[in-house]
Amino acid sequence: MKRYLILSLAAAGIYGLIPSAAQETEKNNSFTTQQEEKGPDGGKGDRSLLRIVAGYSDNIDSFDPMVIYYDYRSTYNFDSQYDALKIPNTDQAVTNFYVFSNDARSLSISAIPYTGGSSVTLRLGIKTDRSSEVVIRIRDISGIYLDKSVVLKDQQTGAVINLNDGGEYRIFLPAGDYQQRFYLTLSDAVFTGIEKEYTVADHIYAYSSGNMIRAEIRIPDGSKGFLSVFSASGQLLFAKKIEASGDYEIIPFQKSSIYIVRFTEAGKAVSVKVPGIL
């Protein structure tokens, strides 16, 4: 009887208490769906999201998606609150496509902070189970990423491909796991190689999130600015001297109100209209 009881408890632990691979996959897929539905600002306002897919050119059902989205609370390291680990596909007819965090975790969904006028380069991974031509392209793009150049670089061939406006990269890949070959750069630079002349407008991104008006400010080291918020009628509601880049929580907003966020730097100013939407 004792031996039977031990075996029964072991079976319960294995089959009932320890999550199976299928349960973990379901949990990850649920997280993925929730994050995509919420968007980068919790479902309030325009979501900033970039969904890129990779798959075999001869099989439309083989494409695996990877998502990058904006969240002001995120970092470039893995955080289970905002990112989702990549769970390998069990179907060998489907590729595995993912992005690396700075701490070398492979992710199917990666939240990154606002880059302002700076560029950010992310390392990608692709695993294929058969030798074939692989296609990499954008499936969905929205929010702040509409104003970014999305450029893929193949370190082995030297190819640099602009994925914006329907661009795609086709390359024959022998079966394998490619973790040091492909890189994605998000920037405001013109793809022709001519660097954009930055203005004060490139240094601020203002928006409403939760119940707050927030601002992402990215200014060069040593620069200073002034942040202020006005009501639609012109009443000054908030004023603060800015001496460093940062993520600023400004004021609580009222539902259906309109706010004007103004940022002044080096004698030049830009104003951003931000609706308070609950």
C-alpha positions in Angstrom: 0.0 0.0 0.0 2.8 2.4 0.9 4.6 1.8 -2.4 1.3 2.2 -4.3 0.7 5.6 -2.5 4.2 6.8 -3.4 3.7 5.9 -7.1 0.3 7.6 -7.1 1.7 10.8 -5.7 4.5 10.7 -8.2 2.1 10.3 -11.0 0.0 13.2 -9.7 3.1 15.3 -9.6 4.2 14.5 -13.1 0.8 14.7 -14.7 -1.0 17.2 -12.6 1.3 19.5 -10.7 4.2 19.9 -13.1 3.3 22.0 -16.2 3.7 20.0 -19.4 5.4 21.5 -22.5 1.9 21.9 -24.0 0.8 23.9 -20.9 3.9 26.1 -21.1 3.3 26.7 -24.8 -0.3 27.6 -24.1 0.8 30.0 -21.4 3.3 31.6 -23.7 0.7 31.9 -26.5 -1.8 33.5 -24.1 0.9 36.0 -23.0 1.6 36.8 -26.6 -2.0 37.4 -27.4 -2.5 39.6 -24.3 0.5 41.7 -25.1 -0.4 42.2 -28.7 -4.0 43.1 -27.8 -2.9 45.5 -25.1 -0.3 47.1 -27.3 2.6 49.2 -26.0 0.5 51.5 -23.9 -1.9 49.0 -22.3 -4.5 49.4 -25.1 -4.9 53.2 -24.7 -4.0 55.3 -27.7 -2.0 54.3 -30.7 0.1 51.1 -30.2 3.6 51.1 -31.5 4.4 47.6 -32.8 6.6 45.9 -35.4 5.8 42.3 -36.4 8.4 40.7 -38.7 8.1 37.2 -40.1 10.6 34.7 -41.6 9.6 31.5 -43.5 10.4 29.3 -46.5 9.6 31.0 -49.8 7.8 27.9 -51.1 5.5 27.5 -48.1 3.2 30.3 -47.0 2.3 28.4 -43.8 5.9 28.2 -42.7 6.3 31.8 -41.6 7.1 32.4 -37.9 6.3 35.9 -36.4 8.5 37.9 -34.0 7.2 41.0 -32.3 8.9 44.2 -31.1 6.8 46.8 -29.4 7.3 50.0 -27.4 6.8 50.2 -23.7 8.2 53.1 -21.6 8.8 50.7 -18.6 10.8 48.2 -20.6 14.6 47.6 -20.8 16.7 45.7 -23.3 17.1 42.8 -20.9 14.5 40.1 -20.5 11.6 40.9 -18.3 8.8 38.4 -17.9 6.2 41.2 -17.4 6.8 42.6 -20.9 8.7 40.0 -23.0 7.9 36.4 -24.0 10.5 33.7 -24.3 10.7 31.9 -27.6 9.3 28.4 -27.4 10.6 26.4 -30.4 8.0 25.2 -32.9 7.6 21.5 -33.0 6.5 21.5 -36.6 9.6 21.1 -38.7 7.8 22.6 -41.7 7.8 26.0 -39.8 10.9 28.1 -39.2 11.9 29.5 -35.8 12.4 33.2 -35.8 13.3 35.3 -32.7 15.1 38.3 -31.3 17.7 38.4 -28.6 17.6 40.5 -25.5 20.8 42.1 -24.3 21.2 39.3 -21.7 21.1 36.8 -24.6 17.6 35.4 -24.0 15.7 34.4 -27.2 12.3 36.1 -27.4 9.2 35.8 -29.5 8.0 39.2 -28.1 10.4 42.0 -27.1 9.4 45.3 -25.5 11.9 48.0 -25.9 12.1 51.6 -24.6 11.7 54.7 -26.8 14.9 55.5 -28.7 14.1 59.1 -29.6 16.5 60.2 -32.3 19.0 57.4 -31.6 19.2 54.1 -33.4 19.0 50.6 -31.8 20.3 47.4 -33.3 18.8 44.1 -32.2 20.3 40.6 -32.9 18.0 38.1 -34.6 18.0 34.3 -34.7 16.6 32.0 -37.3 16.5 28.2 -37.1 15.6 26.1 -40.1 15.1 22.4 -40.3 15.6 22.1 -44.1 17.8 23.8 -46.7 15.6 26.3 -48.6 15.2 29.9 -49.6 14.1 31.9 -46.6 12.2 35.2 -46.8 12.2 37.9 -44.1 9.7 40.7 -44.2 7.5 43.0 -42.2 3.9 41.8 -41.6 2.6 44.6 -39.4 4.0 48.0 -38.4 2.2 50.8 -36.5 2.8 53.8 -34.1 6.2 55.3 -33.8 7.7 52.6 -36.0 6.0 54.0 -39.0 8.5 56.9 -38.8 11.5 54.5 -38.4 13.8 53.0 -40.9 13.7 49.2 -40.4 16.9 47.8 -41.8 18.1 44.2 -41.9 21.7 43.3 -42.2 23.2 40.0 -43.1 26.7 39.9 -41.6 27.8 37.0 -43.8 26.8 38.4 -47.2 27.1 42.1 -46.3 23.5 42.7 -47.6 21.7 45.7 -46.1 17.9 45.6 -46.8 15.3 48.3 -46.0 12.2 46.3 -44.9 10.0 49.4 -45.0 7.3 49.8 -47.7 7.1 46.1 -48.7 10.9 45.4 -48.8 12.0 41.8 -48.1 15.2 39.8 -47.9 15.5 36.5 -49.7 18.5 34.2 -49.0 19.1 30.5 -49.4 20.0 29.0 -46.0 21.3 25.5 -45.4 19.4 23.9 -42.4 20.8 25.3 -39.2 20.5 27.7 -36.3 21.7 31.2 -37.2 22.3 33.3 -34.1 25.2 35.6 -35.1 24.3 36.5 -38.7 21.2 38.7 -38.8 20.8 42.1 -37.2 17.9 44.6 -37.2 18.4 48.3 -36.9 15.6 50.8 -36.1 16.5 54.4 -36.7 15.4 57.8 -38.0 18.3 57.8 -40.5 17.4 58.1 -44.2 18.1 54.7 -45.8 20.2 56.3 -48.5 22.9 56.8 -45.8 22.3 60.5 -45.4 22.0 61.2 -41.7 18.9 63.0 -40.6 19.4 66.5 -39.3 17.8 66.2 -35.9 15.5 68.9 -34.5 14.0 69.4 -31.0 11.0 67.4 -32.2 13.1 64.3 -32.4 13.9 64.5 -28.7 10.4 64.1 -27.2 7.6 61.6 -27.5 4.5 62.6 -25.4 1.5 60.4 -24.9 -1.2 59.3 -22.4 -0.9 56.0 -20.6 -2.7 54.6 -17.5 -4.2 57.9 -16.1 -1.1 60.0 -16.7 0.4 62.3 -19.3 3.9 61.0 -19.9 6.9 62.1 -22.0 10.0 60.2 -23.3 12.8 62.7 -23.6 16.2 61.9 -25.2 18.7 64.8 -25.4 22.4 64.8 -26.0 24.7 64.7 -22.9 25.2 68.2 -21.6 22.0 69.6 -23.2 19.2 71.2 -21.2 15.5 71.8 -21.9 12.2 72.9 -20.4 9.1 70.8 -20.3 5.7 72.4 -19.8 2.0 71.3 -20.2 -0.9 73.5 -21.0 -4.7 72.9 -21.0 -6.5 73.4 -24.3 -7.5 76.9 -23.0 -3.8 77.8 -22.5 -3.6 77.4 -18.7 -0.1 76.3 -17.5 -0.5 73.0 -15.7 3.1 71.8 -15.3 6.6 73.1 -15.8 9.9 71.4 -15.2 13.6 72.0 -16.2 15.0 69.0 -18.0 18.8 68.3 -17.6 19.0 64.7 -18.7 17.2 62.1 -20.8 14.5 60.2 -19.1 11.0 58.9 -18.9 8.8 61.6 -17.2 5.5 61.1 -15.6 3.9 64.5 -15.8 0.3 64.9 -14.5 -2.9 62.9 -14.2 -5.3 63.6 -17.0 -9.0 64.1 -17.2 -11.1 62.0 -19.5 -11.7 63.5 -22.9 -9.4 66.5 -22.2 -6.8 67.8 -24.6 -3.3 68.7 -23.4 -0.5 70.6 -25.1 2.9 69.3 -24.1 5.7 71.7 -25.0 9.4 71.0 -25.0 12.0 73.8 -25.4 15.6 73.2 -26.1 18.4 75.6 -27.3 15.8 78.3 -27.9 13.6 76.1 -30.1 10.3 74.6 -29.1 8.0 71.9 -30.2 4.4 71.3 -29.1 2.6 68.0 -29.0 -1.2 67.6 -28.7 -2.0 64.7 -26.3 -5.6 63.5 -25.8 -6.6 62.2 -22.3 -8.4 59.0 -23.2 -9.4 56.5 -20.5 
